Amino acid sequence: MDAGHPEESELSTSEVRHLREAVAGIVSRTQTYLPEGYAVGSELSYGSNGPQATVAVRPPVGRPISAGFTPDEEDLESGLTDDDRDEVARGLAASAAFQVMNAVGDDLTPTAR
């Protein structure tokens, strides 16, 4: 094991499952806030501070945006709350919509669900 790259096996099966479920929930909720044309994805990695999750949105125009977090031990054991997932999803969707508005200016009628 490299000190800068802890192995995935440092997490229990339950912790990995909770983290994957939390990230999948954020991706799903983010997609519900956005119209078609926005790509939403996620990545789990293991850094020097432990597991890290990133959810990213690529708007149809403008720069991609992302939100990353390193869950604490409690988050790994119990998973993220629905409120936490919603907060991240809403923030990502709003930031992605803002990127589109910046890219096209005032010539576009906003669309949202």
N, C-alpha and C positions, 0 to 999 in steps of 0.2 A: 504494500500500500504506500502510495506517495503522500506525504504530509499535506500537500496542497490539493490533493484529489481523493477525499475519503471514498471508500467503496460503498456501493449501494447497499451492501449487506449490513451496514451499520444501522439501518432502519429495520424495524420489524415488518413483517408482512402486513400487519394491520395499519401501521403508520404509512407505509407506501400506498396502501389502498385508500386511506383517508385523504392523503395528499392528492392522489390522482382524481378522486371524486370531487374534491374541492375545486381543482383546476378545471375539470370538465364542466362543473357547474357554472363557473365564471364564464367559460367560453360560450356555453349554451345561453346563459342569460344575456351576455353581451350581444349575441346574434339576434335575440328577440327585440332588442332596442334599435337595431339598425335595419335599413332597407337592403334589398339585394345589391350586390356589387361590392360589398365590404368583405374582405377575407379575414377570418378570425382563427387564430391558432394558438398553440401553447407548447411549452417545453419545460421539462423537468431536468435539472442538472444537480450535481453535487459539488459544491465549492468548498473553500477552506472553512466556511462558517456552517457547513452542513448542507441539507437539501435546499435548493432554490427553485422557485417556480416563476415562470414568465408567461404572461398572456399578451399577445400582440394583435393589433388590428391594422390591416392595410386598406386604407380607403381607396375608392376608385381614382381619386386624384389627391395630391398632397403627400406629405410624408407619413410613413407608418409611425404608429405610437405603440408603446408597450407599458405594462405595469409588472414589476417584479417584486417578489417578497421572499423572505426567508422565514418559514414558519417556526414558532417556538415549540417547545416540547408539548405544551398543552394543545396547541393546534394540531400537532401530529397525532396525539392520542385521541382527541375528540372530533377533529375536523373543524373547518371554518363554519361559523354560523351563517344562516341564510342572510342576515343583515349585512355581514361582512362581504359575502359573495355579491349581493345586490349593489352594495356601495362601489365595489371595484368595477363591476360590469357597467353601471351607470357612468362612472368616471371615464372609463375607456370609450364608451359609445359617445359621450359628449365631446371628448378630446378628438375622436376620429371625425365627428361631424364638423368640429371647429377647423380641423385641417382642410376639409373640403371647402368650407366657406372661405378660408384664407386663400386657397388655391384658385378659386373661381371668382372671388369678389362678390359683388351684390347682384350679379346677373342670374343667380340660380334661386329657384323657389325651394326652400328647405322641405325635406321629406323625412318623416319619422313615423315610427309605429307607436 
